[in-house]
Amino acid sequence: MNRIKEKLNHFSELVMFKHSVFSLPFIFIAMLVAAQGWFGWKLLFLGTLAAVTARNFAMGVNRYLDRDVDILNPRTKGRPSVDGRVSNAQMLAFIVMNALLFIVVAYFVNTLAFQLSLPILLVLGAYTLFKRFSSMAHLILGVSLGLAPIAGVVAVNAEITFWSVYLAIGVMFWVAGFDLLYSLQDMAFDKAHGLHSIPSKFGANKTLWIARVFHLLAIVFWTYFVVTAGLGLWAQLAILFSAIMLGYEHYIVNKDFTKIDKAFFTVNGYLGFVFLILIIVEVN
């Protein structure tokens, strides 16, 4: 039993399971707005399972394909995918299992969700490959998480609405912006090893400005989402809170680059959670 628990902990560390906090709130936000309230226990279960398996697949692919560079990076050489705690065969099995589970879950949601399941998996797997040849990989990561609210509205209404697209674009710029800040940690490593990133291409100061623009655009598109979806005061407060949190994130990173982890996880985790709570209040 202890061995099984230890292996599960290794896989949790492999995919950084706690970072699911970034995508889960926005799939539920879309589902709540689409249903104009509670969407039912069945969709709660299926939506959660879809989000978790999709993220497990994406992170599994990332860790598997990045073994050659992760072993060289002091920040990542202790990952389970590199130090042998999770073997290559186990990673491949994990990737295939989560891909199949995601497709099966989509089948039980509705026809459109099932039809979109394979294209979504292809997008989710693209991030790792993109950073080998394009500094736009940050936006591809943003697109990957931005699919969450699209999936949410598809699950409830079997359609893609304008407001869900605005919400998704906001998520894309939000994620791309904080990924830029996170990538500052690897700026020198990426440049030395020929990996493409905005920090390695433009340097720290320009990266900080690009991240600010991305986060400003996130607020703009989330505002469009609120207006287009016909939401009221509580949703507007969600946008205001998000703007304050993103401003605080940039403040602590500008002040001290050693606080990047705090900005990446703590601030953005609270942003998504509070955004969700305020939307729950709005639609009920």
ChimeraX attribute file (.defattr): number of C-alpha atoms within 10 A of each C-alpha:
attribute: neighborCount
match mode: 1-to-1
recipient: residues
	/A:1	6
	/A:2	7
	/A:3	8
	/A:4	9
	/A:5	10
	/A:6	12
	/A:7	15
	/A:8	12
	/A:9	13
	/A:10	17
	/A:11	21
	/A:12	14
	/A:13	14
	/A:14	22
	/A:15	22
	/A:16	13
	/A:17	15
	/A:18	11
	/A:19	14
	/A:20	16
	/A:21	16
	/A:22	20
	/A:23	22
	/A:24	23
	/A:25	21
	/A:26	26
	/A:27	28
	/A:28	25
	/A:29	26
	/A:30	26
	/A:31	28
	/A:32	23
	/A:33	24
	/A:34	24
	/A:35	15
	/A:36	13
	/A:37	16
	/A:38	16
	/A:39	16
	/A:40	12
	/A:41	9
	/A:42	11
	/A:43	19
	/A:44	15
	/A:45	11
	/A:46	17
	/A:47	23
	/A:48	16
	/A:49	17
	/A:50	28
	/A:51	21
	/A:52	19
	/A:53	21
	/A:54	27
	/A:55	27
	/A:56	25
	/A:57	27
	/A:58	25
	/A:59	21
	/A:60	24
	/A:61	23
	/A:62	21
	/A:63	22
	/A:64	20
	/A:65	15
	/A:66	17
	/A:67	18
	/A:68	12
	/A:69	16
	/A:70	19
	/A:71	16
	/A:72	13
	/A:73	14
	/A:74	10
	/A:75	12
	/A:76	16
	/A:77	16
	/A:78	14
	/A:79	19
	/A:80	22
	/A:81	28
	/A:82	22
	/A:83	14
	/A:84	10
	/A:85	16
	/A:86	16
	/A:87	14
	/A:88	15
	/A:89	10
	/A:90	13
	/A:91	20
	/A:92	14
	/A:93	13
	/A:94	17
	/A:95	21
	/A:96	15
	/A:97	14
	/A:98	21
	/A:99	22
	/A:100	16
	/A:101	17
	/A:102	26
	/A:103	22
	/A:104	14
	/A:105	21
	/A:106	24
	/A:107	16
	/A:108	14
	/A:109	20
	/A:110	15
	/A:111	14
	/A:112	17
	/A:113	24
	/A:114	18
	/A:115	13
	/A:116	15
	/A:117	22
	/A:118	16
	/A:119	10
	/A:120	18
	/A:121	18
	/A:122	12
	/A:123	15
	/A:124	23
	/A:125	22
	/A:126	17
	/A:127	24
	/A:128	20
	/A:129	14
	/A:130	19
	/A:131	20
	/A:132	15
	/A:133	13
	/A:134	14
	/A:135	18
	/A:136	15
	/A:137	22
	/A:138	25
	/A:139	22
	/A:140	22
	/A:141	24
	/A:142	23
	/A:143	22
	/A:144	26
	/A:145	29
	/A:146	27
	/A:147	24
	/A:148	29
	/A:149	28
	/A:150	26
	/A:151	29
	/A:152	29
	/A:153	26
	/A:154	23
	/A:155	28
	/A:156	21
	/A:157	14
	/A:158	15
	/A:159	15
	/A:160	17
	/A:161	15
	/A:162	13
	/A:163	25
	/A:164	32
	/A:165	20
	/A:166	24
	/A:167	29
	/A:168	29
	/A:169	25
	/A:170	27
	/A:171	30
	/A:172	26
	/A:173	28
	/A:174	28
	/A:175	28
	/A:176	26
	/A:177	29
	/A:178	26
	/A:179	18
	/A:180	24
	/A:181	26
	/A:182	20
	/A:183	20
	/A:184	22
	/A:185	17
	/A:186	17
	/A:187	21
	/A:188	13
	/A:189	17
	/A:190	22
	/A:191	15
	/A:192	10
	/A:193	11
	/A:194	12
	/A:195	19
	/A:196	20
	/A:197	26
	/A:198	25
	/A:199	25
	/A:200	21
	/A:201	15
	/A:202	14
	/A:203	15
	/A:204	19
	/A:205	10
	/A:206	13
	/A:207	21
	/A:208	22
	/A:209	13
	/A:210	19
	/A:211	22
	/A:212	21
	/A:213	15
	/A:214	22
	/A:215	26
	/A:216	19
	/A:217	19
	/A:218	28
	/A:219	22
	/A:220	17
	/A:221	23
	/A:222	27
	/A:223	22
	/A:224	19
	/A:225	23
	/A:226	23
	/A:227	14
	/A:228	15
	/A:229	17
	/A:230	11
	/A:231	16
	/A:232	13
	/A:233	13
	/A:234	18
	/A:235	25
	/A:236	19
	/A:237	16
	/A:238	23
	/A:239	23
	/A:240	14
	/A:241	17
	/A:242	24
	/A:243	18
	/A:244	12
	/A:245	17
	/A:246	22
	/A:247	14
	/A:248	14
	/A:249	21
	/A:250	20
	/A:251	12
	/A:252	15
	/A:253	20
	/A:254	16
	/A:255	9
	/A:256	10
	/A:257	15
	/A:258	12
	/A:259	14
	/A:260	21
	/A:261	14
	/A:262	15
	/A:263	23
	/A:264	20
	/A:265	17
	/A:266	12
	/A:267	17
	/A:268	22
	/A:269	19
	/A:270	16
	/A:271	22
	/A:272	20
	/A:273	16
	/A:274	17
	/A:275	22
	/A:276	22
	/A:277	15
	/A:278	19
	/A:279	25
	/A:280	19
	/A:281	12
	/A:282	20
	/A:283	18
	/A:284	9
